[in-house]
Amino acid sequence: MAISGKSELVVSFGEMLIDFVPDEAGVSLGESKAFIKAPGGAPANVAVAVTKLGGKSAFIGKFGDDEFGHMLVDILETNNVNTDGVLFDADARTALAFVTLKKNGEREFMFYRNPSADMLLTESELNLGLIRQAKIFHYGSISLITEPCRSAHMAAMKAAREAGLMLSYDPNVRLPLWPSPEAAREGIKSIWTQADFIKISDDEVTFLTNGGDAENEDVLKSLWYEGLKLLVVTYAEKGCRYFTKNFKGKVNGFSVKTIDTTGAGDSFVGALLCALAKDSSLFQDEGKLKEALTFANACGALSTIEKGAIPALPSAAQAHELIAKSKGK
C-alpha cells in the first residue's frame, strides 16, 4: 500500500511512565527534598507532541492496572491521543523514573522497572489494525531490551512495513536500562536499517560510533545506509543537521532560558512527524524540509523552559511566535 494514500495518523509504540523531577534544579536525587510528578516516556511524549501541534496520533503500550497507569492513560486521552492500543496489566506496576536535573538542565536517570508493565506487552496483545490504518509508525529502543516486549516491537514493525507505513526511529539511548553499553549499541543497531527516518542526538552519535566526533561529517555518514530517506542529528540549542539521498544541510536552533531538557528531542520529533504525516514530499523538497526542521527546532527549544516532558510540550502558535521573534532580531 502506498504511503500517499494513508491517513495522517502517527502511531507511537513503547513506554510511558512517571518521571519524578526534583522541585529545584542542580541537586542530586539524594539532596532533593521534594519531587514533582510528571508524565513522560519518549514514545508517549511524541504522541502528545503530535496532537498538541494539531496532528493525529495513537499510542500502543502497556500500563500497570494501578493509579499511575490510569492517570497516564487519562493524560493521553485528555491530549486527544487515541488509546485503542493501550492495555493494563494486573500483575505489574507502571514504570517510574527519578530524573535529576543538573545545573545546566541536563538529566540523570534512575529507573524502577523490575519488570514494569510496559516490558510485558506481548505480540498477541498488539492492536495491528490500529497500526495498519496509520501513515507513520514511531518507536525507540527501550522496548527492545527485554522479552516479551522485544518480540512485540519486532512484530509491530513488520506489520507497519507490510502495510506501507513510514518507519520512524529515535533510539533515545538510556544506558542504565541496558545490561551493558555494548548490549545497548548492539540492540539499537539491530533494527537500524529498517527505518525510513532516524533522529539521533550528537551524544548518541558519539556513543553509537564508539567515540566518533558528532561534528565530523564522515562520522555522521557512517550512520547512513541505502534505503534511509532522512537522517537528522540534533545539537540542542545549536540546531540540527540533515541528510537525505540528494541533499544535506544545517538548520540553526533557538536560544531560550533552559530549565529542563526532558522531552526536548521528543518535542522535536513530534513536530517533524506532524509535518511528514501531512506531506511526505519533505524527503525530496529541501526548502520544505528546512522549514519543517526550523519549526521542530522551535518546538524542541520551547519544551525546555518548563519542568517535565508532556507538561512543557508547546503549541504550534507558540513555536511560530518564537520563530517570528528570532527573525525580528
N, C-alpha and C positions, 0 to 999 in steps of 0.2 A: 504494500500500500504506500502511495507517495505521501511524503510529509505535507505537501501543499494542500492536500485535501482534508487534513485533520483539523480538529478544534484547536483552540488556543490554550488548552488545559496543560498545566505543568504538574506532573506527579512527582512528589518528593518522597524518597524512601529512606528509612533509617531510624535514628534515635531522637527522642525528645525527653528532656529531663529538667530537673530543678537545679538551677545554679544558685548557690548561696554566696553572695558577694559581700565582703566586709563593708560596713557602713562608712568607713573612712579609707581613703586611698593611701598607699605607701606603707601598709603594715603587713606583717606575716599573718598566716592563719592563727598561729599561737597567740600573737599580740592582739588580734582583733577582739573587741569586746562584744560586738553585735554583727549580725548578718542580715542583708536584705535578700528576700526570697524572689528570684527572678526566673521566669520560664526561659529555657534555652535548648540547645541541641541543634547542630548545624543544619541538618535537612529540614527540620521544622522551622527554623529561623528563615530559611529560604522560602518555604511555602507561604509564610506570613508576609515576608517582604514582597512577594509577587502580588498578593491580594491588596496590600496597603498601597501599591502603586497602580491599582486598577485592573490587574490581571486576574486570571482564574487559576486556582491551584487545588491540589488534593494532597493528603498526607497518608502514607502507608507505614504503619508501625504498631508496636505492642506496648501496652502500659500495665502497670500493676493495678489490680482492682482495689485501689486504695484512694485516700483523699487527694494525694498529689496527682495520681493518674487521672482522676476525674476532673481535677482542676485544670490540668494541662489540655485535656480534650475540650473542655469548655472554652479555653482561651483560643484554640484553633477555630472552634465554631463561631465564637464572637468575632473573630477576624475573617469570617467568610471562607475558611478553608474547608473543603469537602473532607468529611471524616468516614466515608464509606469503607475505607481500607483499614480502619482502626480496630484493634482488638484489645481485650483486657484479660490478664492472667490472674487467676485466683490464688496462685501459689508463689508468685514472685513480686517483689516490690518495684515501684518506679525508680529509675536511676536518679542518683543525686551527685552533684559535683560541688565542691567548695573551690571557689575561684579567688585567688589572691591578686589584688591589683597593686602592682609595684608603683614606685613614684612616677614613672614615665607612662603609666596607664597600661603597660603590658601585663600579661596574665601568667599565673602559675596555677596548675590544676591538681586537685586531689579528688579522685573518683570513688564512689561507693556503688559497685556493680558486682555482686558475687552470688549468683548471677542476677542481674536485673531483668525485668520483663522484656525489654527490647531485644535482649540477646536470645530469647527463646521463641521468637517468631519462626514458624515452620513453613516450608514450601506449600504444604496443603492448605495453609491459612491465608495465602495470598489472594487478594481480590484482583485477579488477572483481567477481568472485564473493565475495571477502572483504568488499568494501565493501557489497555488496547484502545481506549477512546481518547487518549491524550495525544499531545504533539511532542512533548518533551518529557523524558524520564531522567530525574536528577538524583544523584546519590553521592555518598562519601566513602570512606574506607573503614570506619569504625565497625560497620556491620559485617566486615569481612573477617573479624578477629577470631570469632568462635562459632562453632556449630550449636544449634541448627540454623542460626541466622545467616551464616555464610551461604549455605545452600539455597535459602530463600532469596537472598540477594542475587545469586547467580541465575536462579530461575526467573526472577523478575526482569533482570537484564535481557535474558534470552527472549522472553515474551515481548518485551519492548522492541528489541531489534527486529523480531519477526513481524511485528505489526507496523514497522516503518517509522518508529519514533526516532527523534534525535536524542542521543545519549549524552548527558552532561555529568561531568565528574569533577568534584572538588575534593582532593584527597584528605584535606583537613587533618594533618598529622597530629596525633595525640600520643606521644611516646609512652606515657605512664600506663596506657591501656594494653600495650603490646608486650609479649614475653621478652623481647629484646629489640634494640634498634635494627638489627639485621632482619628479624622477622617482620618488622614494620616495613622496611624497604622492600622486601620480597613480596609481602602481601599487597602493598599499594601498587607495585609494578605488575602484579599478576593479572590485573584487568586493564592495564594502561592502554593497550592498543585496541580496545573495544569502543572507546568514546569518540563522539564527534566533536565535542567541545571539552577542553580541560582548563580549569583555572587553578593556578598554583601561586603561592606567595614566594617572595625572594628567599626567606628562611627555608622553605620546603624545597626549593631548587637546590640549595646548598646541601641539605640533608640527603635528598634522593640521588645526588650526583657525587656523594662521598667527599664533600668539602669543596665542590666547584664554586666558582665566583658567579653569583647570580647577575652580575653586571656584564659578564662575558658572553657575547653572542654565540660563540661556539658551544659553550656550556648549555645555553638555552636551546640551541638547535639539536643537542643530543637528546632532548626530550621529545622532539618531533618524530612522527612516523607517517608513512604513506597511508592516507585514508583519514587522517585527522583534518578537521575543517578549520578549527580555531584553537590556538593556544594563547592564553592570557597569563602574564606574570604580573603580580601586583607588588608594589613597593610602598605600601602605606601612604603617607601624605605626598610622596613623590609621584604618585600616579601609577601607570601600568604600561607594559609593552605588549604588543600583539603580533601574532604570526599567523598567516594563512598560507595557502599554497602559492598565491600570486602576489601578496604584498605583506609588508611588515612595518611597524612604526611604534611611536610612543605617544601617550596622552598624559598631559600633566594632571596632577591631583589638586586637592584643595587643602589649605591650611586652616584648621579650626582649633579651638581650645579642647584638646582631648582629655576626657575623664576616664573612659573605659573602652578599650578596643574590642571587647567581646562582641562578636556578631558583625564586625565591620566587613569581613570577607563575605559573609552570608548576605548582607545587605547589597553588596556589590553584585554578587552572583544573581540574586533575585531580580535586580534591576535589569541585568543583561538578559536573563532568561525571559523576562517580561517582553523585552524588545524582540528577541528571537522568536518567541511564540507568535508574535504579530507579523513578523516579516523575516523569513529565513534567508532573504537575499542579502542580509548583512554580511554573510560569508564572502560574497562576491563584490560588494559595494563598499569601498574603503571610506568614502565620505559618510555614509550611513553608520558604518561600524564605529568610526571615531566619535560621532555624535552620541551613539548609544553608550560608548565607554566613558565619555565625559559625564553623562548622566549617572552612570554606575559609580564613577569615582565620587561624585557629589553625594550619592546615597551612602556610600561607604564612610565618607568623612562625617556626615551628619549623625550616623549611628554611634559615633564615639563621644558625643557631647553629653550623653546621659549614661547612667549605670544600667547594666543588664543588656541583654540582646534584643528580645522581642519588644520590650517597652520603648526602646530607643530607635526602632526602625522608622524612617521618615516617610512622609507622603510625597507624591510627585510634585506638588506645589512647593514644598519646602526645598526640594532638590533644584527645581527651576529657579527659585529665588536665590539660592546660593550661587548658581551658575551666572545669573544676571548680575549679582553683586560683584563677583570676581571680574566680570567683563567691564564693569563700570569703574574699576580702579584706574 
